[in-house]
Amino acid sequence: MQTPAQTHSFAPGSVRFVGAGPGNPDLLTLGALRALQTAEVVLHDRLISTEILALAGPAARLIETGKTGFGQAMKQEEINALIVDQALTGARVVRLKSGDPTVFGRLDEEIEACEAAQLAWSIVPGITAASAAVAAIGQSLTRRGRNSAVRLITGHDVEGYADHDWAVLARPGEVAAIYMGLRAARFLQGRLIMHGADRATPVTLIANASRPDQQVLATTLDQLTDDLARAELSGPVLTLFGLAPRAAEAALAELTKERA
């Protein structure tokens, strides 16, 4: 593994795990850009934007791993083998992941494959989807007097819909950023209501956060699945439980004041 001081040196036959951020090239880190421009092979997830891929060096070979939830996908073992095989040819390999590779990115498994093959590797973190999504609605993930913690959870894992501490999540004031939660929306809604969550709790879904085709759906826990069925969101979606867009929150506060 390379130390932080060595990360500018991208040696042949090594692997760099790079966060592509949420898709807007303006949110790509300088470290990620340098890695892309130096790489000879870029193994990228299906959801990486074309604008990000266009920043790779002209000689870089782009290989899509095609990983996607609940559909056809390259198996993780195949991705691991592909990373290793490409690096063993002496190529500088970038494993490009959406958002930040350390957040629900199967990173540990890929690192372990590199270590088993005695390959040097390093990590270039990226802006995770939760940060981009909450910025899109003018909010912050934590706020004094509201929540002193935020949970990053997944809607599903390798075994299906993911289970969580629903009783804790259902408490007033809790905030959670839910990754890969679109298909699990009804499951999440049912579990939270079952454990006593207020049906009026705000829920905001952001598709393609930070990109030109960004979509924002502001709803409540009670109306989540009904509104979602009508919204026709497309692309990667991040669900923010417990947060409403700032403008909608302000309008609701004003309405409540008028009724008081």
Phi and psi in degrees as GROMACS dihedral restraints (atoms count N, CA, C in turn):
[ dihedral_restraints ]
;  ai    aj    ak    al  type     phi  dphi    fc
    3     4     5     6     1   -88.4    20    10
    4     5     6     7     1   143.9    20    10
    6     7     8     9     1   -81.8    20    10
    7     8     9    10     1   164.7    20    10
    9    10    11    12     1   -53.6    20    10
   10    11    12    13     1   -35.8    20    10
   12    13    14    15     1   -68.7    20    10
   13    14    15    16     1   -18.3    20    10
   15    16    17    18     1  -100.0    20    10
   16    17    18    19     1    -0.7    20    10
   18    19    20    21     1   -69.8    20    10
   19    20    21    22     1   -14.2    20    10
   21    22    23    24     1   -74.5    20    10
   22    23    24    25     1   -19.7    20    10
   24    25    26    27     1   -95.2    20    10
   25    26    27    28     1   111.3    20    10
   27    28    29    30     1  -106.8    20    10
   28    29    30    31     1    94.5    20    10
   30    31    32    33     1   -75.8    20    10
   31    32    33    34     1   149.0    20    10
   33    34    35    36     1   -57.9    20    10
   34    35    36    37     1   143.6    20    10
   36    37    38    39     1    75.1    20    10
   37    38    39    40     1    18.7    20    10
   39    40    41    42     1  -118.2    20    10
   40    41    42    43     1   167.3    20    10
   42    43    44    45     1  -122.6    20    10
   43    44    45    46     1   135.1    20    10
   45    46    47    48     1  -120.6    20    10
   46    47    48    49     1   120.1    20    10
   48    49    50    51     1   -89.2    20    10
   49    50    51    52     1   114.1    20    10
   51    52    53    54     1  -118.3    20    10
   52    53    54    55     1   132.9    20    10
   54    55    56    57     1   -86.1    20    10
   55    56    57    58     1   123.4    20    10
   57    58    59    60     1   -85.4    20    10
   58    59    60    61     1    -3.5    20    10
   60    61    62    63     1    72.4    20    10
   61    62    63    64     1  -170.4    20    10
   63    64    65    66     1   -77.1    20    10
   64    65    66    67     1    -5.0    20    10
   66    67    68    69     1   125.1    20    10
   67    68    69    70     1   -22.8    20    10
   69    70    71    72     1   -79.2    20    10
   70    71    72    73     1   121.8    20    10
   72    73    74    75     1   -57.4    20    10
   73    74    75    76     1   -27.5    20    10
   75    76    77    78     1   -64.3    20    10
   76    77    78    79     1   -20.4    20    10
   78    79    80    81     1   -99.8    20    10
   79    80    81    82     1     9.7    20    10
   81    82    83    84     1   -79.5    20    10
   82    83    84    85     1   137.7    20    10
   84    85    86    87     1   -76.7    20    10
   85    86    87    88     1   159.6    20    10
   87    88    89    90     1   -63.6    20    10
   88    89    90    91     1   -35.6    20    10
   90    91    92    93     1   -63.7    20    10
   91    92    93    94     1   -40.0    20    10
   93    94    95    96     1   -66.0    20    10
   94    95    96    97     1   -41.5    20    10
   96    97    98    99     1   -62.6    20    10
   97    98    99   100     1   -45.2    20    10
   99   100   101   102     1   -60.6    20    10
  100   101   102   103     1   -41.5    20    10
  102   103   104   105     1   -63.5    20    10
  103   104   105   106     1   -43.6    20    10
  105   106   107   108     1   -63.4    20    10
  106   107   108   109     1   -40.1    20    10
  108   109   110   111     1   -74.1    20    10
  109   110   111   112     1   -19.4    20    10
  111   112   113   114     1   -97.3    20    10
  112   113   114   115     1   -22.5    20    10
  114   115   116   117     1   -64.4    20    10
  115   116   117   118     1   146.9    20    10
  117   118   119   120     1  -100.9    20    10
  118   119   120   121     1   -23.2    20    10
  120   121   122   123     1  -135.8    20    10
  121   122   123   124     1   132.0    20    10
  123   124   125   126     1  -121.7    20    10
  124   125   126   127     1   113.0    20    10
  126   127   128   129     1   -98.1    20    10
  127   128   129   130     1   111.9    20    10
  129   130   131   132     1  -122.4    20    10
  130   131   132   133     1   150.5    20    10
  132   133   134   135     1   -70.0    20    10
  133   134   135   136     1   161.2    20    10
  135   136   137   138     1   -63.0    20    10
  136   137   138   139     1   -31.2    20    10
  138   139   140   141     1   -87.7    20    10
  139   140   141   142     1     2.2    20    10
  141   142   143   144     1   -65.9    20    10
  142   143   144   145     1   131.9    20    10
  144   145   146   147     1   -69.6    20    10
  145   146   147   148     1   152.5    20    10
  147   148   149   150     1   -64.0    20    10
  148   149   150   151     1   -30.5    20    10
  150   151   152   153     1   -65.3    20    10
  151   152   153   154     1   -36.6    20    10
  153   154   155   156     1   -70.9    20    10
  154   155   156   157     1   -45.4    20    10
  156   157   158   159     1   -61.6    20    10
  157   158   159   160     1   -31.2    20    10
  159   160   161   162     1   -66.3    20    10
  160   161   162   163     1   -15.2    20    10
  162   163   164   165     1   -84.7    20    10
  163   164   165   166     1    -8.1    20    10
  165   166   167   168     1   -65.8    20    10
  166   167   168   169     1   152.6    20    10
  168   169   170   171     1   -60.5    20    10
  169   170   171   172     1   152.9    20    10
  171   172   173   174     1   -61.3    20    10
  172   173   174   175     1   -24.2    20    10
  174   175   176   177     1   -92.4    20    10
  175   176   177   178     1    -3.3    20    10
  177   178   179   180     1   -71.8    20    10
  178   179   180   181     1   138.5    20    10
  180   181   182   183     1   -95.1    20    10
  181   182   183   184     1   121.0    20    10
  183   184   185   186     1   -95.4    20    10
  184   185   186   187     1   125.7    20    10
  186   187   188   189     1  -126.6    20    10
  187   188   189   190     1   118.9    20    10
  189   190   191   192     1   -83.8    20    10
  190   191   192   193     1   130.3    20    10
  192   193   194   195     1   -84.9    20    10
  193   194   195   196     1   -18.0    20    10
  195   196   197   198     1    67.6    20    10
  196   197   198   199     1    25.9    20    10
  198   199   200   201     1   -80.8    20    10
  199   200   201   202     1   129.6    20    10
  201   202   203   204     1  -150.8    20    10
  202   203   204   205     1   146.6    20    10
  204   205   206   207     1   -74.2    20    10
  205   206   207   208     1   142.3    20    10
  207   208   209   210     1    57.8    20    10
  208   209   210   211     1    25.3    20    10
  210   211   212   213     1  -147.6    20    10
  211   212   213   214     1  -170.8    20    10
  213   214   215   216     1   -64.3    20    10
  214   215   216   217     1   137.9    20    10
  216   217   218   219     1  -156.3    20    10
  217   218   219   220     1   153.7    20    10
  219   220   221   222     1   -69.5    20    10
  220   221   222   223     1   131.9    20    10
  222   223   224   225     1   -65.6    20    10
  223   224   225   226     1   149.7    20    10
  225   226   227   228     1   -58.7    20    10
  226   227   228   229     1   -37.6    20    10
  228   229   230   231     1   -62.5    20    10
  229   230   231   232     1   -35.3    20    10
  231   232   233   234     1   -69.2    20    10
  232   233   234   235     1   -38.5    20    10
  234   235   236   237     1   -64.5    20    10
  235   236   237   238     1   -44.8    20    10
  237   238   239   240     1   -55.7    20    10
  238   239   240   241     1   -46.5    20    10
  240   241   242   243     1   -65.4    20    10
  241   242   243   244     1   -37.9    20    10
  243   244   245   246     1   -65.7    20    10
  244   245   246   247     1   -42.8    20    10
  246   247   248   249     1   -57.7    20    10
  247   248   249   250     1   -49.9    20    10
  249   250   251   252     1   -63.6    20    10
  250   251   252   253     1   -47.2    20    10
  252   253   254   255     1   -59.8    20    10
  253   254   255   256     1   -42.4    20    10
  255   256   257   258     1   -67.6    20    10
  256   257   258   259     1   -41.0    20    10
  258   259   260   261     1   -67.7    20    10
  259   260   261   262     1   -34.7    20    10
  261   262   263   264     1   -68.3    20    10
  262   263   264   265     1   -15.7    20    10
  264   265   266   267     1   -77.8    20    10
  265   266   267   268     1    -7.7    20    10
  267   268   269   270     1    97.6    20    10
  268   269   270   271     1     4.8    20    10
  270   271   272   273     1   -78.6    20    10
  271   272   273   274     1   150.7    20    10
  273   274   275   276     1   -81.3    20    10
  274   275   276   277     1   115.4    20    10
  276   277   278   279     1  -109.8    20    10
  277   278   279   280     1   126.1    20    10
  279   280   281   282     1  -104.4    20    10
  280   281   282   283     1   124.2    20    10
  282   283   284   285     1   -98.1    20    10
  283   284   285   286     1   103.9    20    10
  285   286   287   288     1   -96.4    20    10
  286   287   288   289     1   121.1    20    10
  288   289   290   291     1  -121.5    20    10
  289   290   291   292     1   145.9    20    10
  291   292   293   294     1   -63.0    20    10
  292   293   294   295     1   146.9    20    10
  294   295   296   297     1    65.5    20    10
  295   296   297   298     1  -127.4    20    10
  297   298   299   300     1  -112.9    20    10
  298   299   300   301     1   130.3    20    10
  300   301   302   303     1   -65.3    20    10
  301   302   303   304     1   -17.9    20    10
  303   304   305   306     1   -86.1    20    10
  304   305   306   307     1    -2.2    20    10
  306   307   308   309     1  -113.6    20    10
  307   308   309   310     1   105.7    20    10
  309   310   311   312     1    51.8    20    10
  310   311   312   313     1    40.6    20    10
  312   313   314   315     1  -111.3    20    10
  313   314   315   316     1     8.5    20    10
  315   316   317   318     1    56.3    20    10
  316   317   318   319     1    28.4    20    10
  318   319   320   321     1   -62.8    20    10
  319   320   321   322     1   -43.5    20    10
  321   322   323   324     1   -59.2    20    10
  322   323   324   325     1   -38.6    20    10
  324   325   326   327     1   -65.3    20    10
  325   326   327   328     1   -37.7    20    10
  327   328   329   330     1   -73.8    20    10
  328   329   330   331     1   -37.0    20    10
  330   331   332   333     1   -63.1    20    10
  331   332   333   334     1   -44.0    20    10
  333   334   335   336     1   -60.8    20    10
  334   335   336   337     1   -35.4    20    10
  336   337   338   339     1   -66.3    20    10
  337   338   339   340     1   -39.4    20    10
  339   340   341   342     1   -65.7    20    10
  340   341   342   343     1   -42.9    20    10
  342   343   344   345     1   -65.5    20    10
  343   344   345   346     1   -37.2    20    10
  345   346   347   348     1   -64.0    20    10
  346   347   348   349     1   -30.2    20    10
  348   349   350   351     1   -93.1    20    10
  349   350   351   352     1     5.0    20    10
  351   352   353   354     1    59.7    20    10
  352   353   354   355     1    40.8    20    10
  354   355   356   357     1   -97.8    20    10
  355   356   357   358     1   141.4    20    10
  357   358   359   360     1   -74.2    20    10
  358   359   360   361     1   143.7    20    10
  360   361   362   363     1  -148.1    20    10
  361   362   363   364     1   161.4    20    10
  363   364   365   366     1  -153.0    20    10
  364   365   366   367     1   166.0    20    10
  366   367   368   369     1  -121.2    20    10
  367   368   369   370     1   131.9    20    10
  369   370   371   372     1  -113.8    20    10
  370   371   372   373     1   102.8    20    10
  372   373   374   375     1   -67.1    20    10
  373   374   375   376     1   158.3    20    10
  375   376   377   378     1  -131.1    20    10
  376   377   378   379     1   174.1    20    10
  378   379   380   381     1   -74.5    20    10
  379   380   381   382     1   121.7    20    10
  381   382   383   384     1   -79.5    20    10
  382   383   384   385     1   159.3    20    10
  384   385   386   387     1   -59.0    20    10
  385   386   387   388     1   -34.5    20    10
  387   388   389   390     1   -61.4    20    10
  388   389   390   391     1   -40.8    20    10
  390   391   392   393     1   -65.7    20    10
  391   392   393   394     1   -42.8    20    10
  393   394   395   396     1   -67.9    20    10
  394   395   396   397     1   -39.3    20    10
  396   397   398   399     1   -68.3    20    10
  397   398   399   400     1   -44.1    20    10
  399   400   401   402     1   -69.5    20    10
  400   401   402   403     1   -32.7    20    10
  402   403   404   405     1   -65.0    20    10
  403   404   405   406     1   -35.1    20    10
  405   406   407   408     1   -63.9    20    10
  406   407   408   409     1   -26.4    20    10
  408   409   410   411     1  -106.7    20    10
  409   410   411   412     1    11.9    20    10
  411   412   413   414     1    69.2    20    10
  412   413   414   415     1    30.0    20    10
  414   415   416   417     1  -121.4    20    10
  415   416   417   418     1   177.7    20    10
  417   418   419   420     1  -124.1    20    10
  418   419   420   421     1   153.7    20    10
  420   421   422   423     1   -71.1    20    10
  421   422   423   424     1   -28.1    20    10
  423   424   425   426     1  -127.9    20    10
  424   425   426   427     1   150.0    20    10
  426   427   428   429     1  -149.6    20    10
  427   428   429   430     1   131.1    20    10
  429   430   431   432     1   -59.9    20    10
  430   431   432   433     1   130.4    20    10
  432   433   434   435     1    89.0    20    10
  433   434   435   436     1   -11.8    20    10
  435   436   437   438     1  -111.4    20    10
  436   437   438   439     1   -60.1    20    10
  438   439   440   441     1  -148.4    20    10
  439   440   441   442     1   131.7    20    10
  441   442   443   444     1   -98.8    20    10
  442   443   444   445     1     4.5    20    10
  444   445   446   447     1  -147.8    20    10
  445   446   447   448     1   153.4    20    10
  447   448   449   450     1  -134.2    20    10
  448   449   450   451     1   141.0    20    10
  450   451   452   453     1  -105.7    20    10
  451   452   453   454     1   131.5    20    10
  453   454   455   456     1  -101.4    20    10
  454   455   456   457     1   111.4    20    10
  456   457   458   459     1  -127.8    20    10
  457   458   459   460     1   163.1    20    10
  459   460   461   462     1  -109.8    20    10
  460   461   462   463     1   144.8    20    10
  462   463   464   465     1   -75.4    20    10
  463   464   465   466     1   -27.4    20    10
  465   466   467   468     1  -149.5    20    10
  466   467   468   469     1   155.8    20    10
  468   469   470   471     1  -127.2    20    10
  469   470   471   472     1  -165.4    20    10
  471   472   473   474     1   -65.2    20    10
  472   473   474   475     1   -18.1    20    10
  474   475   476   477     1  -100.6    20    10
  475   476   477   478     1     0.8    20    10
  477   478   479   480     1   123.7    20    10
  478   479   480   481     1  -148.6    20    10
  480   481   482   483     1   -62.9    20    10
  481   482   483   484     1   134.7    20    10
  483   484   485   486     1   -83.4    20    10
  484   485   486   487     1   142.3    20    10
  486   487   488   489     1   -98.9    20    10
  487   488   489   490     1   148.9    20    10
  489   490   491   492     1  -141.3    20    10
  490   491   492   493     1   179.7    20    10
  492   493   494   495     1   -82.2    20    10
  493   494   495   496     1    83.4    20    10
  495   496   497   498     1   -64.3    20    10
  496   497   498   499     1   -33.3    20    10
  498   499   500   501     1   -62.4    20    10
  499   500   501   502     1   -38.6    20    10
  501   502   503   504     1   -70.5    20    10
  502   503   504   505     1   -45.4    20    10
  504   505   506   507     1   -62.6    20    10
  505   506   507   508     1   -28.3    20    10
  507   508   509   510     1   -78.7    20    10
  508   509   510   511     1    -8.5    20    10
  510   511   512   513     1   -68.5    20    10
  511   512   513   514     1   147.3    20    10
  513   514   515   516     1   -57.4    20    10
  514   515   516   517     1   139.0    20    10
  516   517   518   519     1    86.6    20    10
  517   518   519   520     1    -6.2    20    10
  519   520   521   522     1   -71.2    20    10
  520   521   522   523     1   145.7    20    10
  522   523   524   525     1  -128.7    20    10
  523   524   525   526     1   134.6    20    10
  525   526   527   528     1  -139.5    20    10
  526   527   528   529     1   139.6    20    10
  528   529   530   531     1  -101.7    20    10
  529   530   531   532     1   118.2    20    10
  531   532   533   534     1  -106.6    20    10
  532   533   534   535     1   114.1    20    10
  534   535   536   537     1   -88.7    20    10
  535   536   537   538     1   145.7    20    10
  537   538   539   540     1    52.3    20    10
  538   539   540   541     1    43.4    20    10
  540   541   542   543     1  -105.9    20    10
  541   542   543   544     1     1.7    20    10
  543   544   545   546     1   -62.3    20    10
  544   545   546   547     1   -51.6    20    10
  546   547   548   549     1   -72.8    20    10
  547   548   549   550     1   -17.5    20    10
  549   550   551   552     1   -95.6    20    10
  550   551   552   553     1     9.8    20    10
  552   553   554   555     1   -57.1    20    10
  553   554   555   556     1   -46.3    20    10
  555   556   557   558     1   -66.1    20    10
  556   557   558   559     1   -39.4    20    10
  558   559   560   561     1   -62.2    20    10
  559   560   561   562     1   -47.0    20    10
  561   562   563   564     1   -62.3    20    10
  562   563   564   565     1   -45.0    20    10
  564   565   566   567     1   -58.8    20    10
  565   566   567   568     1   -47.5    20    10
  567   568   569   570     1   -63.5    20    10
  568   569   570   571     1   -44.2    20    10
  570   571   572   573     1   -64.2    20    10
  571   572   573   574     1   -42.7    20    10
  573   574   575   576     1   -67.3    20    10
  574   575   576   577     1   -44.0    20    10
  576   577   578   579     1   -65.4    20    10
  577   578   579   580     1   -39.8    20    10
  579   580   581   582     1   -58.7    20    10
  580   581   582   583     1   -32.3    20    10
  582   583   584   585     1   -97.3    20    10
  583   584   585   586     1    15.6    20    10
  585   586   587   588     1    95.3    20    10
  586   587   588   589     1    11.2    20    10
  588   589   590   591     1   -65.3    20    10
  589   590   591   592     1   141.8    20    10
  591   592   593   594     1   -64.1    20    10
  592   593   594   595     1   127.0    20    10
  594   595   596   597     1   -63.5    20    10
  595   596   597   598     1   -20.8    20    10
  597   598   599   600     1   -86.8    20    10
  598   599   600   601     1     2.8    20    10
  600   601   602   603     1   -57.6    20    10
  601   602   603   604     1   129.6    20    10
  603   604   605   606     1   -68.0    20    10
  604   605   606   607     1   143.1    20    10
  606   607   608   609     1  -135.1    20    10
  607   608   609   610     1   129.6    20    10
  609   610   611   612     1  -125.0    20    10
  610   611   612   613     1   130.5    20    10
  612   613   614   615     1  -110.7    20    10
  613   614   615   616     1   131.1    20    10
  615   616   617   618     1  -121.4    20    10
  616   617   618   619     1   117.8    20    10
  618   619   620   621     1   -98.7    20    10
  619   620   621   622     1   138.3    20    10
  621   622   623   624     1    54.7    20    10
  622   623   624   625     1    47.6    20    10
  624   625   626   627     1   -53.8    20    10
  625   626   627   628     1   132.5    20    10
  627   628   629   630     1    80.7    20    10
  628   629   630   631     1    -7.2    20    10
  630   631   632   633     1   -93.1    20    10
  631   632   633   634     1   163.3    20    10
  633   634   635   636     1   -59.2    20    10
  634   635   636   637     1   -30.0    20    10
  636   637   638   639     1   -95.3    20    10
  637   638   639   640     1    24.6    20    10
  639   640   641   642     1   -58.2    20    10
  640   641   642   643     1   138.9    20    10
  642   643   644   645     1  -127.0    20    10
  643   644   645   646     1   141.0    20    10
  645   646   647   648     1  -125.5    20    10
  646   647   648   649     1   126.4    20    10
  648   649   650   651     1  -118.3    20    10
  649   650   651   652     1   113.5    20    10
  651   652   653   654     1  -100.6    20    10
  652   653   654   655     1   124.5    20    10
  654   655   656   657     1  -147.9    20    10
  655   656   657   658     1  -165.5    20    10
  657   658   659   660     1  -125.2    20    10
  658   659   660   661     1   167.2    20    10
  660   661   662   663     1   -58.4    20    10
  661   662   663   664     1   -39.6    20    10
  663   664   665   666     1   -65.3    20    10
  664   665   666   667     1   -38.9    20    10
  666   667   668   669     1   -98.0    20    10
  667   668   669   670     1     4.6    20    10
  669   670   671   672     1   -51.9    20    10
  670   671   672   673     1   -57.4    20    10
  672   673   674   675     1   -71.2    20    10
  673   674   675   676     1   -34.1    20    10
  675   676   677   678     1   -66.1    20    10
  676   677   678   679     1   -46.7    20    10
  678   679   680   681     1   -68.1    20    10
  679   680   681   682     1   -35.5    20    10
  681   682   683   684     1   -65.8    20    10
  682   683   684   685     1   -36.7    20    10
  684   685   686   687     1   -63.6    20    10
  685   686   687   688     1   -29.2    20    10
  687   688   689   690     1   -91.4    20    10
  688   689   690   691     1   -14.5    20    10
  690   691   692   693     1   -80.4    20    10
  691   692   693   694     1   -29.1    20    10
  693   694   695   696     1    55.5    20    10
  694   695   696   697     1    51.2    20    10
  696   697   698   699     1   -71.6    20    10
  697   698   699   700     1   144.7    20    10
  699   700   701   702     1  -136.1    20    10
  700   701   702   703     1   153.1    20    10
  702   703   704   705     1    89.1    20    10
  703   704   705   706     1  -177.5    20    10
  705   706   707   708     1   -64.9    20    10
  706   707   708   709     1   134.5    20    10
  708   709   710   711     1  -122.3    20    10
  709   710   711   712     1   132.9    20    10
  711   712   713   714     1  -112.0    20    10
  712   713   714   715     1   130.7    20    10
  714   715   716   717     1  -104.7    20    10
  715   716   717   718     1   125.7    20    10
  717   718   719   720     1  -105.8    20    10
  718   719   720   721     1   108.0    20    10
  720   721   722   723     1   -89.2    20    10
  721   722   723   724     1   126.9    20    10
  723   724   725   726     1    95.0    20    10
  724   725   726   727     1     3.0    20    10
  726   727   728   729     1  -130.0    20    10
  727   728   729   730     1   138.2    20    10
  729   730   731   732     1  -115.5    20    10
  730   731   732   733     1   156.3    20    10
  732   733   734   735     1   -55.5    20    10
  733   734   735   736     1   143.6    20    10
  735   736   737   738     1   -56.2    20    10
  736   737   738   739     1   -41.8    20    10
  738   739   740   741     1   -62.7    20    10
  739   740   741   742     1   -42.8    20    10
  741   742   743   744     1   -68.1    20    10
  742   743   744   745     1   -37.8    20    10
  744   745   746   747     1   -63.6    20    10
  745   746   747   748     1   -41.6    20    10
  747   748   749   750     1   -66.5    20    10
  748   749   750   751     1   -40.1    20    10
  750   751   752   753     1   -64.9    20    10
  751   752   753   754     1   -39.7    20    10
  753   754   755   756     1   -66.0    20    10
  754   755   756   757     1   -40.5    20    10
  756   757   758   759     1   -62.8    20    10
  757   758   759   760     1   -40.1    20    10
  759   760   761   762     1   -66.0    20    10
  760   761   762   763     1   -42.5    20    10
  762   763   764   765     1   -62.6    20    10
  763   764   765   766     1   -43.7    20    10
  765   766   767   768     1   -61.4    20    10
  766   767   768   769     1   -39.4    20    10
  768   769   770   771     1   -64.3    20    10
  769   770   771   772     1   -40.3    20    10
  771   772   773   774     1   -66.2    20    10
  772   773   774   775     1   -34.2    20    10
  774   775   776   777     1   -78.6    20    10
  775   776   777   778     1   -21.5    20    10
